[in-house]
Amino acid sequence: MAEHLGDQAAGLRRLFAKERTRIVTFAAGANGLGQSLLVANLAASIARQGKEVLVLDETMKNNVASYFGSRGRYDLQHVINGEKSLSEVLLNLAPGVRVLPMARAVKRLGKLNPLQQHSLMQGFAGFGAPADVILVDSSLDHPLGFSPLGLVAHETIVLVEPKGVSITDAYALIKKVSLGYARRDFRILVNKVRGSEEAESIFGNIAHVTHSRKLARLEYAGFVPLDGQLCQAAKLSQSVVELFPEAPAAKTIRAIASELLDWPLPENDSGGLEHFVQQLLHLSQRIDPVAIYA
């Protein structure tokens, strides 16, 4: 078994050696904030800048695939079970954008036996073209309270709306991940606001409280305005940057996508999908479910 895993890891190293893969997780303290819609539009915007984007989708309904007018029949769990290949599960939704449904698999990662871990590694070893950027659309439904994908990512973006309950939920999420997993760095993305001043004020408030209680270091990831054209594009299964390129939401999403590509990567990170999958398996097997609720 160890020899097989070594061969697969070597294959992954060759596949992703040219450029380090950037991994960004999106999370929220509550459902209904438009997270999947934003991830779909950011993926399309990043792809339009010449990058290959892979979305790891933990959401069952109203997910990233649905905003591209698609519905996945299979899940990464089918790969782990040896029932399907990764290519059969992957969804090619737009030029440069692929989505991997994994809502079922992510809940079971901590219980995989050695054979299933082998199947997972083997599935990714057969991955086709490399991904420049991996976007994780995380779900609140993980049995441990927070997805392990958010812990192995380079960046975790917490989505917040200009509502008191949303700000409180975002703070609670940051607090429990900081205390439970010692993750100290987050970026805040403010959605559905009237403008930059409102967004910066919201960020300033949550950053002040978080810093004063020595929980984490927050950085501002930008804002997306309340824009009916964003929803209109979604109804037509297209991205707002493509259908309404001059819409206020399209302009801010393009800006966020460009800045995301310039965020620094950790110097001690080996990069690529190999490191990501190995870390994911490692953390999933060792996460303490008590700590996250402490």
Rosetta blueprint (number, residue, H / E / L):
1 M L
2 A H
3 E H
4 H H
5 L H
6 G H
7 D H
8 Q H
9 A H
10 A H
11 G H
12 L H
13 R H
14 R H
15 L H
16 F L
17 A L
18 K L
19 E L
20 R L
21 T L
22 R E
23 I E
24 V E
25 T E
26 F E
27 A E
28 A E
29 G L
30 A L
31 N L
32 G L
33 L L
34 G L
35 Q H
36 S H
37 L H
38 L H
39 V H
40 A H
41 N H
42 L H
43 A H
44 A H
45 S H
46 I H
47 A H
48 R L
49 Q L
50 G L
51 K L
52 E L
53 V E
54 L E
55 V E
56 L E
57 D E
58 E L
59 T L
60 M L
61 K L
62 N L
63 N L
64 V H
65 A H
66 S H
67 Y H
68 F L
69 G L
70 S L
71 R L
72 G L
73 R L
74 Y L
75 D L
76 L H
77 Q H
78 H H
79 V H
80 I H
81 N L
82 G L
83 E L
84 K L
85 S L
86 L H
87 S H
88 E H
89 V H
90 L L
91 L E
92 N E
93 L E
94 A E
95 P L
96 G L
97 V E
98 R E
99 V E
100 L E
101 P E
102 M L
103 A H
104 R H
105 A H
106 V H
107 K L
108 R L
109 L H
110 G H
111 K H
112 L L
113 N L
114 P H
115 L H
116 Q H
117 Q H
118 H H
119 S H
120 L H
121 M H
122 Q H
123 G H
124 F H
125 A H
126 G L
127 F L
128 G L
129 A L
130 P L
131 A L
132 D L
133 V E
134 I E
135 L E
136 V E
137 D E
138 S L
139 S L
140 L L
141 D L
142 H L
143 P L
144 L L
145 G L
146 F L
147 S L
148 P L
149 L H
150 G H
151 L H
152 V H
153 A L
154 H L
155 E E
156 T E
157 I E
158 V E
159 L E
160 V E
161 E L
162 P L
163 K L
164 G H
165 V H
166 S H
167 I H
168 T H
169 D H
170 A H
171 Y H
172 A H
173 L H
174 I H
175 K H
176 K H
177 V H
178 S H
179 L H
180 G H
181 Y H
182 A L
183 R L
184 R L
185 D E
186 F E
187 R E
188 I E
189 L E
190 V E
191 N E
192 K E
193 V E
194 R L
195 G L
196 S H
197 E H
198 E H
199 A H
200 E H
201 S H
202 I H
203 F H
204 G H
205 N H
206 I H
207 A H
208 H H
209 V H
210 T H
211 H H
212 S H
213 R L
214 K L
215 L L
216 A L
217 R E
218 L E
219 E E
220 Y E
221 A E
222 G E
223 F E
224 V E
225 P E
226 L L
227 D L
228 G H
229 Q H
230 L H
231 C H
232 Q H
233 A H
234 A H
235 K H
236 L L
237 S L
238 Q L
239 S L
240 V H
241 V H
242 E H
243 L H
244 F L
245 P L
246 E L
247 A L
248 P H
249 A H
250 A H
251 K H
252 T H
253 I H
254 R H
255 A H
256 I H
257 A H
258 S H
259 E H
260 L H
261 L H
262 D H
263 W L
264 P L
265 L L
266 P L
267 E L
268 N L
269 D L
270 S L
271 G L
272 G H
273 L H
274 E H
275 H H
276 F H
277 V H
278 Q H
279 Q H
280 L H
281 L H
282 H H
283 L H
284 S H
285 Q H
286 R H
287 I L
288 D L
289 P L
290 V L
291 A H
292 I H
293 Y H
294 A L
